[in-house]
Amino acid sequence: MIQTICVAGAGTMGSGIALLCGQHGFTTILFDVNADTLARSQNSITAMLTALVSKGKLSVEEQMQIEQRLTFTMDIRACVADVIIEAIIEKAQAKIALFKDLVAMNADACIFASNTSSISISLLQESVAVPGRFAGMHFFNPAPVMKLVEIVVAPQTSTDTALALQELCEALGKTAVLCKDSPGFIVNRVARHYYLEAMKLEASGVASIEVIDEIMETNGFKMGPFRLMDLIGMDVNLAVSQTIYEAFDKAERFQPAELQQQKVKAGDLGKKTGKGFYTYTS
Ligand SMILES: NC(=O)c1ccc[n+]([C@@H]2O[C@H](COP(=O)([O-])OP(=O)(O)OC[C@H]3O[C@@H](n4cnc5c(N)ncnc54)[C@H](O)[C@@H]3O)[C@@H](O)[C@H]2O)c1
């Protein structure tokens, strides 16, 4: 039975996933190598819970209980749990190195899941000593709000692991969709063109960022492509584009956009840095 969850990486996604786990009664360990990120994550989780209390959606007592379930740590030795959900930077080698350490420290029944948006789950799986207990668990941003989770099954993922992660999604109030490992899985493959075509339109002078966003939002999309890229993080979005581009033998249709690369070079990563395609004050 899953009681304790360790979330590795306290950035945009890890922070949201940890909050979600705490809200649904799981003892949750949130691990990061960066002290500032951990502090920011703790503050933002408290701020989100406080906002829910002010809106009458949560009692002060419930807020305290959720906060008590959450531990923030930079000590990898604290990362002992029934399930590990990895949400660190989108770099295969960093993920593999971390999984190696976490597998060595955790019990035989522990399940390992990566929240990667685009790195091959099969590649990660081949590099860990427990391939049967390894799968992708792809949450969407913001994790506490978005309903969908893609459970990405690679060739060696056991049926028990897939089932356990499906049940975990249910316990977290999510809708799980099982999919086979493939570049970009389902959503990121389909959505790639939402971003890339929008940037091509802007670059060719057809319409401005603001106009493209407004048109898409007026036509039923929850967020325009540029606003969505700012929310995702320019670095994360570019890394996903690059991985999918490579995976499809550099097919022109998946080629990362110049504009995206310039933004990353300039450090304008979107909401998390206060500036991306738009500027943010808080
Ligand atoms: N941003 C999105 O919209 C989104 C959506 C779904 C999935 N993802 C995936 O989730 C993962 C994290 O993305 P993010 O947007 O939260 O990134 P982020 O840049 O906000 O956070 C990444 C965090 O990982 C930490 N980190 C780096 N190396 C580490 C290590 N070895 N051990 C522990 N922590 C480490 C960093 O300090 C940072 O806090 C990526 O794999 C990304 O593809 C992102």
The ligand as an SDF file (V2000), in Angstrom:
LIG
                    3D

 44 48  0  0  0  0  0  0  0  0999 V2000
    7.0550   22.7120  -16.7900 N   0  0  0  0  0  0  0  0  0  0  0  0
    6.0830   21.9540  -17.2840 C   0  0  0  0  0  0  0  0  0  0  0  0
    5.0270   22.4710  -17.7380 O   0  0  0  0  0  0  0  0  0  0  0  0
    6.2060   20.4600  -17.2640 C   0  0  0  0  0  0  0  0  0  0  0  0
    5.0550   19.6850  -17.4650 C   0  0  0  0  0  0  0  0  0  0  0  0
    5.1510   18.2900  -17.3890 C   0  0  0  0  0  0  0  0  0  0  0  0
    6.3810   17.7010  -17.1470 C   0  0  0  0  0  0  0  0  0  0  0  0
    7.4990   18.4730  -16.9690 N   0  0  0  0  0  0  0  0  0  0  0  0
    8.7780   17.8040  -16.6710 C   0  0  0  0  0  0  0  0  0  0  0  0
    8.9970   17.8710  -15.2730 O   0  0  0  0  0  0  0  0  0  0  0  0
   10.4130   17.9390  -15.0080 C   0  0  0  0  0  0  0  0  0  0  0  0
   10.7040   19.2100  -14.1980 C   0  0  0  0  0  0  0  0  0  0  0  0
   10.2670   20.3320  -14.9220 O   0  0  0  0  0  0  0  0  0  0  0  0
   10.0250   21.7280  -14.1800 P   0  0  0  0  0  0  0  0  0  0  0  0
    9.2880   22.5970  -15.1240 O   0  0  0  0  0  0  0  0  0  0  0  0
    9.4850   21.4950  -12.8180 O   0  0  0  0  0  0  0  0  0  0  0  0
   11.5380   22.2460  -14.0810 O   0  0  0  0  0  0  0  0  0  0  0  0
   12.1460   23.3810  -13.1160 P   0  0  0  0  0  0  0  0  0  0  0  0
   13.2870   23.9470  -13.8580 O   0  0  0  0  0  0  0  0  0  0  0  0
   11.0780   24.2810  -12.6110 O   0  0  0  0  0  0  0  0  0  0  0  0
   12.6700   22.5190  -11.8580 O   0  0  0  0  0  0  0  0  0  0  0  0
   13.6840   21.5480  -11.9510 C   0  0  0  0  0  0  0  0  0  0  0  0
   14.2520   21.3570  -10.5480 C   0  0  0  0  0  0  0  0  0  0  0  0
   15.1380   20.2260  -10.5450 O   0  0  0  0  0  0  0  0  0  0  0  0
   16.1380   20.5030   -9.5870 C   0  0  0  0  0  0  0  0  0  0  0  0
   17.2420   19.5700   -9.7920 N   0  0  0  0  0  0  0  0  0  0  0  0
   18.1650   19.5860  -10.7810 C   0  0  0  0  0  0  0  0  0  0  0  0
   18.9850   18.5260  -10.6370 N   0  0  0  0  0  0  0  0  0  0  0  0
   18.5630   17.8420   -9.5390 C   0  0  0  0  0  0  0  0  0  0  0  0
   19.0010   16.6510   -8.8850 C   0  0  0  0  0  0  0  0  0  0  0  0
   20.0200   15.9440   -9.3400 N   0  0  0  0  0  0  0  0  0  0  0  0
   18.3290   16.2450   -7.7790 N   0  0  0  0  0  0  0  0  0  0  0  0
   17.2750   16.9480   -7.3110 C   0  0  0  0  0  0  0  0  0  0  0  0
   16.8210   18.0850   -7.8810 N   0  0  0  0  0  0  0  0  0  0  0  0
   17.4580   18.5110   -8.9930 C   0  0  0  0  0  0  0  0  0  0  0  0
   16.4680   21.9730   -9.8170 C   0  0  0  0  0  0  0  0  0  0  0  0
   17.1310   22.5250   -8.7060 O   0  0  0  0  0  0  0  0  0  0  0  0
   15.0660   22.5460  -10.0440 C   0  0  0  0  0  0  0  0  0  0  0  0
   14.5050   22.9990   -8.8320 O   0  0  0  0  0  0  0  0  0  0  0  0
   11.1020   17.9140  -16.3720 C   0  0  0  0  0  0  0  0  0  0  0  0
   11.4580   16.5910  -16.6570 O   0  0  0  0  0  0  0  0  0  0  0  0
   10.0100   18.3970  -17.3290 C   0  0  0  0  0  0  0  0  0  0  0  0
   10.1660   17.9180  -18.6260 O   0  0  0  0  0  0  0  0  0  0  0  0
    7.4230   19.8450  -17.0140 C   0  0  0  0  0  0  0  0  0  0  0  0
  1  2  1  0
  2  3  2  0
  2  4  1  0
  4  5  1  0
  4 44  2  0
  5  6  2  0
  6  7  1  0
  7  8  2  0
  8  9  1  0
  8 44  1  0
  9 10  1  0
  9 42  1  0
 10 11  1  0
 11 12  1  0
 11 40  1  0
 12 13  1  0
 13 14  1  0
 14 15  2  0
 14 16  1  0
 14 17  1  0
 17 18  1  0
 18 19  2  0
 18 20  1  0
 18 21  1  0
 21 22  1  0
 22 23  1  0
 23 24  1  0
 23 38  1  0
 24 25  1  0
 25 26  1  0
 25 36  1  0
 26 27  1  0
 26 35  1  0
 27 28  2  0
 28 29  1  0
 29 30  1  0
 29 35  2  0
 30 31  1  0
 30 32  2  0
 32 33  1  0
 33 34  2  0
 34 35  1  0
 36 37  1  0
 36 38  1  0
 38 39  1  0
 40 41  1  0
 40 42  1  0
 42 43  1  0
M  CHG  2   8   1  16  -1
M  END
$$$$
